[in-house]
């Protein structure tokens, strides 16, 4: 199946060729025909599957073929997405796919002054990409009218829930015109999200791209058993021995992310952190520097990194294993996007073995273990953790048995070495 066979308008096809898209990804092949018919869609899929084009292309096709070209531009399509980074990225995709159509988009998000955004809105756009808080704010101030809206996309719905946006999202849905095409995307479908989808969607069709399909087929994975206090050294060792150029490192916490950046800096590895405590400018600069190859490593928390699309990502490192198994799938989805293959390495300390078990259950595979490295945790060494450093427990899961605090020898051994700390939650 080709994009041409799907019946996409010529200027959009031309842009896709420029983007280097030869064939639709599975989610595109399944979703585009449904959306071209004007039906609602429930897409159960993670980022990295080509989700943005799956909704972006048919929306642009409708707007292009129905465009009268007369009068001021009106907002005809709205995409609501949880993070600023994701919003910017979706805006960039629309700009790329629409470059020969004359259709304009703009992106609005919180954490920055609103004047630039309202100027763009005044000039007029057909497509608005927004995070929920700023969207509601500007709607309430009268800068945004959704009266002419024809298409609405709720992206990463489960993440909206995790970030506490669910009430804002419900308020936004309540303000949408009755007659519209609704698209709802979520990587997971907990009960609250199913309920929300029923509120938003009319007569819909469902497309599911299973995470295990996305990960198992494309991403080479491995796990290193390593004491917590040796994780930084292992990271430096891997970056150096693998001559890795673009490494995305996941930290469970903001504080932990900052510490990892410092430790990498000491080893002369250029790195920056992105997380919720960083200003929007700092986050965007770090992301741009990473994309431009000025940074070897970008250290991110899950929320800040969600959906971030980086070409040529050579390696994803799970410095901490996530306590929610689906998060692992999101993380490793950052590498091996679309057709590319990728590598994801995970560090697992004694406390995290239960998390590893849950992850392997979800992805239905045993992640190969690498034992030929200098910092191997063979289970005989004391657990290198302090009480307040412990990762949060998921679902009251019992902790791993081996919970002794570090002994004094161990402490001396590691004296003057920075260790990661995971005190605060994102
Ligand atoms: P997304 O899941 O929308 O974040 O897309 C993941 C990545 O796949 C992005 O870098 C897209 O540019 C790329 N992509 C999307 N669709 C295709 C396609 N049909 N062929 C090649 N790359 C694609």
Boltz pocket constraint, residues with backbone or C-beta under 6 A from the ligand:
constraints:
  - pocket:
      binder: B
      contacts: [[A, 20], [A, 21], [A, 22], [A, 23], [A, 24], [A, 25], [A, 28], [A, 46], [A, 47], [A, 48], [A, 49], [A, 50], [A, 51], [A, 52], [A, 53], [A, 307], [A, 309], [A, 337], [A, 338], [A, 339]]
      max_distance: 6.0
